[in-house]
Amino acid sequence: MIDNMNRKKNLYTWRLMAFLIGVIFFVVTVEKFGGFSEVFYHLKSVGWGYIFVILNSFLWMLGCTQAWRLYFSACYHVSYFALLKVKLCGEAVNFSTPLGFILGDSVRVLLLKKYLGSEARLRSIVIDRTTHTLAAQVFCFIGFLLLFTQEIDFPFWLQMTLLIIYFLIILILLSLIFELIHGKGLGFFEPIFRWLKIDQRFPTIDKHINQLREDLEFYQDKPKRPFLVAFFYHLFGRFLGAIEILIIVWFFQNEFLLTFSIILMALTASVALVFSFIPGALGIQETMYAHFFSLYGFQPEIGLTLQIVRRLRTLFWIFIGILIMDFTELKTFLTQSRKSSLVKKDHKMI
């Protein structure tokens, strides 16, 4: 238990250091592309656009909550609005802490305590995160395919590399989900993982794989349709991310650039994945947006400001999540969880 706490503390320290590096990189990037005065000038030009950005992101929240709710449909009943509140609180923690979804998902588990048992809570979140990941990879693959339709100087080798990587990720995820949900274990991955000695070399990965195995095998004799519908809800959410970019670009450029927005959203997800050690890929995303706009002959500072608008939207949902979060309830759950852990530890010692 102490070792686990030390690992979490070290992880938090490293992530905090990475965040500070991101802050420095962000400031340098803003100064490089016109400075904060230029950014504020473009931010004011969005005007009423902020309302549409918020409404669009709220639609994403609603869709993702419904996707999450589908996993309960076969066995449990949890009200939609209860899940929406938990979702908003979890996302607020995701966005506002260096540990990201690691801590946000833990908050979701705790806040669901009044509705479900521990096993069902954890199972729903693990599966929801897996489906969300699959939808994100599919969206990225579509986005990078669309690069072939663009007359810009995007490196061909990079485009092909991204397509191959995402195709393989999608194939692996689909195979794992299909095999596990039908109670077939890890399928042809089983001997590969044994040969690679995943359980010895990467115990954390092995733990997550086993957790996913248990969670998906629970649905072996249950309807599979909720998984398919949930996937499309998450994929729809990714396209709403592209719509968000489209809305902001329209207020900046007065142009309707759907393909541009989808590709940029795909690049956003890729950069976030590669630089996941920096919370929110702060500074990195701003630089990528500025250079991507330059590829199209647009002003790079507009691309930079676009990403800042998206971060302001994130701050809005952090505020909402904190506003509706019941901290007394959360504190009670945390106290109970600690007591439960101590009791289990005492039993083991006996």
C-alpha positions in Angstrom: 0.0 0.0 0.0 2.8 2.4 0.9 4.6 1.5 -2.3 1.5 2.3 -4.3 1.1 5.6 -2.6 4.7 6.5 -3.3 4.3 5.6 -7.0 1.2 7.8 -7.2 3.1 10.6 -5.5 6.1 10.3 -7.9 3.7 10.2 -10.9 2.0 13.3 -9.7 5.3 15.1 -9.2 6.6 14.2 -12.7 3.3 15.2 -14.3 3.4 18.5 -12.4 6.9 19.2 -13.6 5.8 18.3 -17.2 2.9 20.8 -16.8 5.3 23.6 -15.7 7.4 22.8 -18.8 4.2 23.1 -20.9 3.4 26.5 -19.3 6.8 27.8 -20.3 6.5 26.3 -23.8 3.0 27.9 -24.1 4.3 31.4 -23.1 7.2 31.1 -25.6 4.9 30.0 -28.4 2.5 32.9 -27.8 5.3 35.4 -27.8 6.7 33.8 -31.0 3.4 34.3 -32.9 2.5 37.9 -32.1 2.4 38.0 -28.3 -0.6 38.1 -25.9 -1.9 41.4 -27.3 -2.4 39.7 -30.7 -4.1 36.7 -29.0 -6.5 39.0 -27.0 -7.4 40.8 -30.2 -8.4 37.6 -32.0 -10.2 36.3 -28.9 -12.5 39.3 -28.9 -13.4 38.7 -32.5 -15.1 35.4 -31.6 -17.9 37.3 -29.9 -21.1 35.3 -29.8 -19.2 32.3 -31.0 -18.4 31.3 -27.4 -22.0 30.4 -26.8 -22.1 28.0 -29.8 -18.8 26.5 -28.7 -20.2 25.8 -25.2 -23.5 24.4 -26.6 -21.6 22.2 -29.0 -19.4 20.8 -26.2 -22.5 20.3 -24.0 -24.0 18.1 -26.8 -20.8 16.1 -26.6 -21.2 15.7 -22.8 -24.8 14.5 -23.3 -23.8 12.0 -26.0 -20.9 10.5 -23.9 -23.1 10.2 -20.9 -25.7 8.3 -22.9 -22.9 6.0 -24.2 -21.8 5.4 -20.6 -25.4 4.7 -19.5 -25.8 2.0 -22.2 -23.4 -0.3 -20.3 -25.8 -0.4 -17.4 -28.9 -1.1 -19.5 -28.6 -4.9 -19.3 -28.4 -5.2 -15.5 -28.7 -1.9 -13.7 -30.8 1.2 -13.7 -29.1 4.6 -13.1 -30.8 7.8 -14.0 -29.4 9.8 -16.9 -29.1 13.0 -14.9 -27.3 11.3 -12.1 -24.7 10.0 -14.6 -24.5 13.4 -16.3 -23.6 15.0 -13.0 -21.0 12.4 -12.3 -19.6 12.7 -15.8 -19.3 16.5 -15.5 -17.5 16.2 -12.2 -15.2 13.5 -13.5 -14.3 15.6 -16.6 -13.7 18.7 -14.4 -11.1 16.7 -12.5 -9.7 15.2 -15.8 -9.1 18.7 -17.2 -7.9 20.4 -14.0 -5.3 18.0 -12.6 -1.9 16.8 -13.9 -3.0 13.2 -13.5 -5.8 13.7 -16.1 -8.3 10.8 -16.5 -6.4 8.7 -14.0 -7.8 10.8 -11.2 -11.0 11.9 -13.0 -12.1 8.2 -13.5 -11.3 7.5 -9.8 -13.7 10.4 -8.9 -16.4 8.9 -11.2 -16.0 5.5 -9.4 -16.4 7.2 -6.0 -19.4 9.4 -7.0 -21.2 6.3 -8.4 -21.0 4.6 -5.0 -24.5 5.6 -4.0 -26.0 4.0 -7.1 -23.9 0.8 -7.8 -21.5 -1.7 -6.2 -17.8 -1.3 -6.6 -17.4 -4.0 -9.3 -20.2 -2.6 -11.6 -18.8 1.0 -11.2 -15.3 0.1 -12.2 -16.4 -2.2 -15.0 -18.5 0.5 -16.6 -15.7 3.1 -16.5 -13.1 0.7 -17.8 -15.3 -0.3 -20.8 -16.4 3.3 -21.4 -12.7 4.3 -21.6 -11.9 1.5 -23.9 -14.8 2.3 -26.3 -13.9 6.0 -26.2 -10.3 5.0 -27.1 -11.4 2.9 -30.1 -13.7 5.7 -31.4 -10.8 8.2 -31.1 -8.5 5.9 -33.2 -11.1 5.4 -35.8 -11.7 9.1 -36.1 -8.0 9.8 -36.4 -7.7 7.2 -39.2 -10.6 8.9 -41.1 -8.9 12.3 -40.5 -5.5 11.2 -41.9 -7.2 9.6 -44.9 -8.8 13.0 -45.7 -5.3 14.4 -45.9 -5.0 12.8 -49.4 -7.7 15.2 -50.6 -5.8 18.4 -49.5 -3.4 20.3 -51.6 -1.0 21.2 -48.8 2.6 20.4 -48.2 2.0 17.8 -45.5 4.9 15.2 -45.3 3.8 12.1 -47.1 5.9 9.8 -45.0 4.3 11.2 -41.8 0.8 10.7 -43.2 1.5 7.1 -44.2 3.2 6.4 -40.8 0.2 7.8 -39.0 -2.3 5.8 -41.1 -0.4 2.5 -40.5 -0.1 3.1 -36.8 -3.7 3.9 -36.3 -4.8 1.0 -38.5 -2.8 -1.4 -36.3 -4.1 0.2 -33.1 -7.7 -0.2 -34.4 -7.1 -3.8 -35.5 -5.6 -4.7 -32.1 -8.4 -3.0 -30.1 -11.2 -4.6 -32.2 -9.6 -8.0 -31.9 -9.2 -7.7 -28.2 -12.7 -6.5 -27.6 -14.2 -9.1 -29.9 -12.3 -12.0 -28.3 -12.9 -10.9 -24.7 -16.5 -10.1 -25.1 -17.1 -13.6 -26.4 -15.2 -15.2 -23.6 -12.3 -16.4 -25.7 -9.6 -14.8 -23.6 -7.0 -12.8 -25.5 -7.3 -14.9 -28.7 -4.1 -15.0 -30.8 -2.6 -12.3 -28.5 -2.4 -14.8 -25.7 0.8 -16.5 -26.9 2.3 -13.2 -28.1 1.9 -11.7 -24.6 3.4 -14.8 -23.0 6.3 -14.7 -25.4 6.9 -11.0 -24.6 6.5 -11.8 -20.9 4.1 -8.9 -20.4 3.2 -10.0 -16.9 6.9 -9.8 -15.8 8.2 -6.9 -17.8 5.1 -4.6 -17.8 3.0 -5.6 -14.7 0.9 -2.4 -15.0 -0.1 -3.2 -18.6 -0.8 -6.8 -17.6 -3.0 -5.6 -14.7 -5.0 -3.4 -17.1 -5.4 -6.3 -19.6 -6.6 -8.7 -17.0 -9.0 -6.0 -15.7 -10.4 -5.6 -19.2 -10.7 -9.3 -19.6 -12.8 -9.6 -16.5 -15.0 -6.6 -17.4 -15.7 -7.6 -20.9 -16.3 -11.3 -20.1 -19.1 -10.1 -17.9 -21.1 -9.3 -21.1 -20.4 -12.7 -22.7 -24.1 -13.8 -22.4 -25.6 -10.3 -22.6 -26.7 -8.2 -25.6 -23.8 -6.7 -27.6 -25.9 -3.9 -29.3 -25.2 -1.4 -26.5 -21.5 -1.6 -27.2 -22.0 -0.8 -30.9 -24.4 2.1 -30.1 -22.0 3.5 -27.4 -19.1 3.4 -30.0 -21.1 5.6 -32.4 -21.9 8.0 -29.6 -18.2 8.4 -28.9 -17.4 8.7 -32.6 -20.1 11.3 -32.9 -18.4 13.1 -30.0 -15.2 13.2 -31.9 -16.9 14.7 -34.9 -18.4 17.3 -32.5 -14.8 18.2 -31.7 -14.3 18.9 -35.4 -17.5 21.0 -35.4 -16.1 23.0 -32.6 -13.1 23.9 -34.6 -15.3 24.6 -37.6 -17.4 27.1 -35.6 -14.3 28.9 -34.3 -12.7 29.0 -37.7 -15.9 30.4 -39.2 -15.8 33.3 -36.7 -12.2 34.0 -37.5 -12.0 33.4 -41.2 -15.7 33.5 -42.2 -15.1 30.2 -44.1 -16.8 26.8 -43.7 -13.9 24.4 -43.6 -15.3 20.9 -42.5 -12.5 18.7 -43.9 -9.9 21.1 -42.5 -11.5 20.9 -39.1 -11.7 17.0 -39.1 -8.0 16.7 -40.1 -7.0 19.3 -37.4 -9.1 17.4 -34.8 -7.3 14.1 -35.8 -3.9 15.8 -35.4 -5.0 17.2 -32.0 -5.7 13.7 -30.8 -2.4 12.4 -32.1 -0.4 15.2 -30.5 -2.2 14.7 -27.2 -1.3 11.0 -27.4 2.4 11.5 -28.2 2.8 14.2 -25.6 0.5 12.7 -23.0 3.2 13.2 -20.4 2.5 17.0 -20.6 -1.1 17.6 -19.3 -3.2 18.7 -22.2 -0.1 18.9 -24.3 0.1 22.5 -23.2 2.2 24.6 -25.5 2.7 21.7 -27.9 -0.9 21.9 -29.2 -0.7 25.7 -29.7 2.5 25.3 -31.8 0.9 22.6 -33.9 -2.2 24.7 -34.5 -0.1 27.7 -35.6 2.0 25.6 -38.1 -1.0 23.8 -39.5 -2.8 27.1 -40.2 0.4 28.2 -41.9 0.3 25.2 -44.2 -3.1 26.5 -45.5 -1.8 30.0 -45.9 -3.7 31.3 -42.9 -2.3 33.5 -40.2 -0.5 31.2 -37.6 -1.7 33.4 -34.7 -5.3 32.6 -35.6 -4.5 28.9 -35.2 -2.8 29.6 -31.9 -5.8 31.6 -30.7 -8.2 28.8 -31.8 -6.6 26.4 -29.5 -6.7 28.9 -26.7 -10.5 29.3 -27.3 -10.8 25.5 -26.9 -8.9 25.7 -23.6 -11.2 28.4 -22.4 -14.1 26.0 -23.1 -12.3 23.5 -21.0 -12.0 26.0 -18.1 -15.8 26.6 -18.4 -16.5 22.9 -17.8 -14.0 22.7 -15.0 -15.9 25.6 -13.3 -19.3 23.8 -13.9 -17.9 20.5 -12.6 -16.5 22.1 -9.4 -19.8 24.0 -8.9 -22.0 20.9 -8.9 -19.6 18.6 -7.2 -20.6 17.5 -3.7 -17.2 17.7 -1.9 -18.7 16.5 1.4 -20.0 13.4 -0.3 -16.7 12.9 -2.0 -14.8 13.3 1.3 -17.1 10.8 3.0 -16.5 8.2 0.2 -12.7 8.8 0.4 -12.7 8.3 4.2 -14.8 5.1 3.8 -12.5 3.8 1.1 -9.4 4.4 3.3 -11.0 2.6 6.3 -12.0 -0.3 4.0 -8.4 -0.6 2.7 -7.1 -0.6 6.3 -9.5 -3.3 7.3 -8.5 -5.5 4.4 -4.9 -4.9 5.2 -5.4 -6.0 8.8 -7.2 -9.2 7.7 -4.3 -10.1 5.5 -1.9 -9.6 8.3 -4.0 -11.8 10.6 
